[in-house]
Amino acid sequence: MSIKSLTIGFLCCIFGAVLSGCSWITDFYIQNLTDSKKIIKINYRYSISKAIANESDSFAFHYENGIWSPRSFYKIKNPKSLEKIEVKDSSVVLELYPNSTTKMYTSHNGSWRYRIKSVEINGTIFYPSELINKSRYISKSYVYTIE
């Protein structure tokens, strides 16, 4: 083997190792553009009640009055937290405020799509694939709009 092929092989291994550890944040937001509160139920594929008990900060469901882009929302220093109306084993029921933006899930590499089983908005069930198709992809985040 030549030095050139060894160098190329070594660089490929380093490049592959560096890229295998890369991840990016992909948040999921819901914007309520209506003038009324909306009841939503998030059904998870795992026991959310245990996860909330262990990592309550990770499931704060932050919101702000007004319609915010993901980038602007990220810059808010102390976003408000929604109160959870009901928490069962694998579901959470929340009330979204009118004309507000709520961060529903913070994930890496879009893992929210695999951790959320469905989202029910005023009785209509949406599965992750539908939410992705009906959402806007902005700054590596998905934004679903209730109009």
MOGIPE-V624241 format. One line per field, one symbol per residue. psi: psi as a letter, one per 20 degrees, with the letter a starting at -180 (. if undefined). A space follows every 10 residues. Layout:
psi=???
//
This chain:
psi=qrhghggggg hggggghghh jqqqpnqpqp poirjqqppq ppprjrnhhg gghhmhhili mqrqqroqqg ghghipgmqq pqppgpoagk qppropqqlr ppohpprpkk ihhihpgrpo olipppqghg hghjqpoplj qpoppo.
//
